[in-house]
Every structure is written in structure tokens, then in C-alpha cells.
Amino acid sequence: MSACRQLLIVAPPGPFRDSLRILVQAEPRIACVQIVDTIAEGCICIAQRVPDGLLLDADLADPALWSFGLLLKTLSPPPRCTIIIHNQEQQRTARALAMPALLAGFTAEALFDAIIDAPQPS
């Protein structure tokens, strides 16, 4: 069993993000959860310390969303990044960019597999 010392969630404020926060904070293998509203705030957090895991909500109204996901792959070591998708267009984009994705409505088990148990990207 692996652990995630620090998880960063980049998602717009609202009930979905609140539910996600409550779920991941209840998981004992996740030590610290940071939440930001924008890609710019996410970049600031990552500049201070690269998290072990990152959840990125594809419903962010930010044109830098997909380029941010690609930028994360260039970090050393790269965080486990999972994008949460809400529709087929987002799914197609995530696949085209080879970004691990979870369709909203996922189970808690699928979420924890993605952010904790999945192999570390290379």
C-alpha cells in the first residue's frame, strides 16, 4: 500500500469540489490536501512544492487547463495527475493528450486507485 503525502485539487468552488475534499480528507493514506480554484493558483502551489498527487477538474473555465496537464508531465518527479472529466468532449481531449481520467460519478475506490495505488508516472 502506498501513500500520498500531499494532494492538490484544482477545481472550481461548488458542491462537487466540496464532496471531493471531504472524501479525500477522510482517507488516512492522504496526509495533506490543498485546494485551489484556478490553474494560476495551482502553478503557485506547485512552484512551492510539487505534490505527490493532483486532481484536476476539467470543468475549470480556464483556457490553460489542458496545457497545465501537459506541463505536469515535465516535472521531476511528476505528480500522479488525474483529470476528472464530465463529458465526451473532455474525454476525447484527455485521451488525445494521454492524460489519466476519471468520469464524474466515479466510485471512491476508483478515485483512490487513481491517486494512491496507480503506478508513479515516469
C-alpha positions in Angstrom: 0.0 0.0 0.0 1.4 3.4 -1.0 0.6 6.8 0.4 0.0 10.3 -0.9 1.7 12.8 1.4 0.3 15.8 -0.4 -2.6 16.0 -2.8 -3.5 19.1 -4.7 -7.1 19.6 -6.0 -7.6 22.2 -8.7 -11.3 22.6 -9.2 -13.9 25.4 -9.3 -15.7 26.1 -6.0 -19.0 24.3 -5.5 -20.7 21.1 -4.2 -18.6 18.7 -6.4 -15.3 20.1 -5.1 -16.7 20.1 -1.5 -17.7 16.5 -1.8 -14.3 15.6 -3.3 -12.5 17.4 -0.5 -14.5 15.6 2.2 -13.9 12.2 0.5 -10.1 12.6 0.2 -9.6 14.1 3.6 -11.3 11.0 5.1 -8.6 8.7 3.5 -5.8 8.1 6.1 -3.3 7.4 3.3 -3.6 11.1 2.2 -1.7 13.3 4.7 -2.4 16.8 3.4 -5.0 18.2 0.9 -4.6 21.6 -0.7 -7.5 23.1 -2.8 -7.2 25.9 -5.3 -9.8 27.5 -7.6 -7.6 28.2 -10.7 -4.7 27.0 -12.8 -2.7 30.1 -11.7 -3.1 29.2 -8.0 -2.2 25.6 -8.9 1.0 26.8 -10.5 1.9 28.8 -7.4 1.4 25.7 -5.2 3.5 23.5 -7.4 6.3 26.1 -7.6 6.4 25.9 -3.8 6.3 22.1 -3.6 5.4 19.5 -6.2 2.5 17.4 -4.7 2.5 13.6 -4.8 -0.9 13.6 -6.4 -3.1 16.1 -8.3 -6.7 16.1 -9.2 -7.7 18.4 -12.0 -11.4 19.2 -12.7 -11.9 19.5 -16.4 -14.9 21.8 -15.7 -12.5 24.7 -14.9 -13.3 27.6 -17.2 -9.6 28.2 -18.0 -8.1 28.0 -21.4 -4.8 26.8 -19.8 -6.4 23.7 -18.4 -5.1 21.2 -20.9 -1.6 22.8 -21.3 -1.3 22.7 -17.5 -2.0 19.0 -17.5 0.8 18.5 -20.1 3.2 20.8 -18.1 2.7 18.5 -15.0 4.3 15.6 -17.0 7.5 17.6 -17.3 8.1 17.9 -13.6 10.6 15.8 -11.9 9.3 13.7 -10.4 5.9 14.2 -12.0 2.9 14.0 -9.6 0.2 11.4 -10.2 -2.2 13.6 -12.1 -5.8 12.6 -12.8 -8.2 14.7 -14.6 -11.9 14.5 -13.7 -14.0 14.7 -16.9 -17.7 15.4 -17.2 -18.5 14.9 -20.9 -17.4 13.1 -24.1 -15.5 16.2 -25.4 -13.4 16.3 -22.3 -12.8 12.6 -22.5 -11.6 12.8 -26.1 -9.2 15.6 -25.2 -7.8 13.7 -22.2 -7.3 10.6 -24.4 -5.6 12.7 -27.1 -3.2 14.1 -24.6 -2.7 10.7 -22.8 -3.9 12.1 -19.5 -5.3 9.6 -17.0 -9.0 10.5 -16.5 -12.0 9.6 -14.3 -15.5 10.2 -15.4 -17.5 12.2 -12.9 -19.7 9.7 -11.0 -16.6 7.5 -10.2 -16.5 5.3 -7.2 -14.4 6.1 -4.2 -12.4 3.0 -5.0 -11.6 4.2 -8.5 -10.6 7.6 -7.1 -8.2 6.2 -4.6 -6.8 3.8 -7.2 -6.0 6.8 -9.4 -4.4 8.9 -6.8 -2.7 6.4 -4.4 -2.4 2.9 -5.9 -1.7 3.8 -9.5 1.9 3.4 -10.7 4.0 6.5 -10.5 4.3 8.1 -13.9 7.8 8.1 -15.5 
